[in-house]
Amino acid sequence: MKRPSKETQKNPWAQSRATGRRRQDFRRQCRRFLIVCEGEKTEPNYFKSLAALLDWDKIDVEIDPAGMNTRSLVDRAIPRKMDRNDVGEPLFDEIWVVFDKDSFKPDQFDNAIHKAEAAGLKVAWSNEAFELWYVLHFQYRNTGMPREDYQRVLTGYLKQPYKKNDSEMYDKHGQLGNQPRAIRFAKRLEMARTDASCQPSAAHPCTLVYKLVETLLKHR
C-alpha cells in the first residue's frame, strides 16, 4: 500500500475521511499502537524503520521518544490509555513501553515492569541494554555483558563503528544479521528466565523486544 501522507500519519481518522470510509469501520480494520520509548533516538529510530514497512491499512503506529527513566516512562504512558477519539472509542489498541535496566536498582526495574503490566500496558524490557536485541541478530548470548562492550561487539558485526543514534540500524541488522534468528534466540533467553522463575532484574541477559517486533510484523 502507498504510504500515507504526514497528515494521515498524525491523524488516522483523516484517512477515513479521504476514502469515504466511516470512522467506525476504519477503527475496526486498523489497529493503533503507541510505543513509548525510554531513549530519544536509538529505540525510536529502530521502530520507526520497522513501522514504515507495515501495511497502513491494518495498523497505525505512534512512537513517543520520551527520554525518561523506567518509572517516569510508565507514569507517562498510563494516562494515554484514557485517550479517546472523536467518537469516544479508545485511541490505542495496544500501548507498549520500551526500556532497559541500565544501572537502575533491581527493585526499581522490577517495580516499573509490574506497575506497567498491572495498568494493562505491554513491556518490551531489556536487561541490560536494548543493544542485546541487536547482538542476538548475530549470536546467541546467555552470559551478561557490560554496557560498554556492546559498541565494540556490534562494531565487529556491522563492519563499521556502531552508533546508537543511527537511523539505519533496522536495515543494517536485517541485511547483515538475521531477524528470525534474533527472535528465536530471544525466546530461548525468555524461556530460561521463566524456567528459573526469576525476576526481570535477575535475568541477565534477557530482552522482550522480540515480542513487540513479532506483534508489529503480523501487520506487514
N, C-alpha and C positions, 0 to 999 in steps of 0.2 A: 504493500500500500504506500502511496505517496505520503511523505512525512508532513504532518500538519503545520500550519503557519504558527508563528510565535504567539499570535493571539489565541489560537486554538489550544496550544500547549499550556498557556496560562489559565485558560478557561475552557474545559472540555465541553461545556454546555453550548459554547459558540459553534461547535461542530454540529450539534443537533439542529441549531437554527439554520446553519448554512445548508444542511442537507434536507431540511424539512422534516427530520425525524423528531418525534416527540421526546421531550426530556426523559420521561419515564421509560420509554423504550431504549433510549441511549443508556440510561442508568443500568438497565438490566444486562445490556450487552457489553458494556465497558467497565472493567473493574479498575478502581482507583487505589493507588498505593502512595503512601507517604513514607519516605525514608529519611530519618533524622540522623545525621552523622556527627560523630564526635569531632572529626577533623574537618578542616575547611577546604582542603584540596585533594588529598590522597584518596579517601573513600568516595567523596562526591564525584571526582573525575572518573573513577572506575565505574560507578553505577550510571553515570550519565552516558558513558560509551555503551554500556550494556542496554540501557533503555532505548537508545537510538536504533537498536536492531529489532525491537519488538513490534508487534502488529498493533498499530494505534487504533484499530477498530475494536480491539479486545482489551486494551489496557492503557491507563494513563498514569504516569509516574511523576510525582513531585519530590524533589530532593532538597532537603534543608541542611546546608552545611553549617551547623550550629556553632562549632568551635567551642564546645563546652566539655566539662568533665562528666564522668559517668552519672552521678546523681542529678546534676543540673540538667543533663541531657534528657533524662527520664522525666523530670519535672516539666521540662519544656514540651515534651511530646504528649503527655497525658491529656492536657486540656484540648488537644486537637481532635480527640475522639468525639468531642461535643460539636465539632464543626458541622454545619448543615448547609445544604444547597438551597436554591431559591424555591424548591418545592417541599422543603422540610425534611429531606432524606439525609442520612449520614453521608458526609462528603467522601469519606475514605472507607474502603472495604477492609484494608489492612494497613496498620501503622507499624513500621519497623524502626528500631533504634540500633545503631551500629557503633560499638565502642570496644576499646581494648582494656586490658588490665593495667598495662603500663606499670607505673610504680605505686599504684593505689594499694592500700592495705586490703588484705583478703576480705575482711568483713564489709568494707565499702563496696568492693566489686560485687560480691555475692548479694548484698542487700539491694544494690541497684537493679540487678537482674531479677530478683524476687519481686521487687516493687513493680517493675515494668510488667512482668507476667501476671501479677495479681490485678493489674489495671487493664489487662486484655491486650497489651502490646506484644509484639514479637521481637525477639532479641537475637541479633547476629553478633555475638560477642567473640572476642579472640583473646586467648591467653598464650603469649603475652602481647603480641602485636599483630595488626592487620596483615603485615608482610608475611606472616606464616602462611596465609592463603596463597600468596604468590609462590612461595617456596614449594608448596605442595603440587604446583604445576610441573615440577621437575623431579622431585624426590619425596619418598615417604620419610617423615622425620618424627620419631616418637620420643626424642630427648629434647630438653629445653635448650634454648639458645639466647644469649644476651642480646638485647635490642640492637646494640651497636654492630653486631655481627651480621645482621640481615642485609645491610647495604653491601658488605663485602661478598656475601654468598650470592645475592641477586645480580651483582655486577658481573660475576663469573658466568652465570647462566645466560644473562642478556647480552653478553659480549660488548657491553658499554656501561658507563657509570650509571648506577641506579639513582634515580632522582624521585623522591617521594611525590612531588607535585606534577610529575609528567602526565600530561593529559592523554597520552597514548598507551598507558600501561595495560589497559584491557586488550588492545590489539596486539601488543608486543608479547604478552603472556600467552595469548591464543595462538600466535604464529610460532613462537619458539618453544612454548611449553605445551601442556595438554590439559584442557579444562575438565574433560570427563575423568581423567586420572586424578586431578586435584579433588574433585567431588568424591571419588572413591576413597582416596587417602583420608580426607577429612571425616568421612563416615567411619572409617576404622578408628580414628582417634576418638570420635564421639562414642563409639561402641565401647572402647576401652574405659572411658570415663564412666559410662553407665554401668558397666560390669563391676567397676571398683566402687560404685556408689559414692563418689567424691564430689565435693562442691566445685563449681567452675574455677574458683581461685586456686584449687589444688590440682587442676588438670592442666599441666604444663608440659608439652604444648597441646592446644586444642583450639579449634575455631568452628563456629557455627555459621560462618559467612556462606558456606555451601548451601544452607537451607534457603536463604534469600535468593541466591543465584538460581537454584533449581526452580523455585517458585516463579521467578520472572521468566525463565526460559520456557516455561509452559505456554507463554503467550507470544511466541515468535510467529 
